[in-house]
Amino acid sequence: MNDNSDYAVKVKDVDISPNPVVSGKVAKFRIAASTEKVISGGNLKIGVSYYGVPIHSENHDLCKETSCPVTGGDFVLSHEQTLPGFTPPGPYTLKMRLYAKDGSQLTCITFDFKIKRGSTLSES
């Protein structure tokens, strides 16, 4: 995870479950952060790269990823996603940028994760 000390939101930890992520299964991303600023809403922009090539991007309402308003102190951003079964295994990089309602950037973090191929057999 890169240093984000110059931003209003400081990311303390990133937890990915399962780790490595399994294609075709639910992946849970939990990002522990803190701020001294009151955040009443905003936008979360996520970009994913595979071997350095951008392959996916999405936007989320901040208040759907954490409780709003964030009144200062510690908070957690939680996101779940099921990756398609055809997602290739290998190294990925996720870049997350958090913006306030006024468009000001609150944080930017980048972290690496791996995806492994899920079972192609049906589970009973």
Disulfide bonds with the S-S distance in Angstrom:
Cys63-Cys68 2.13
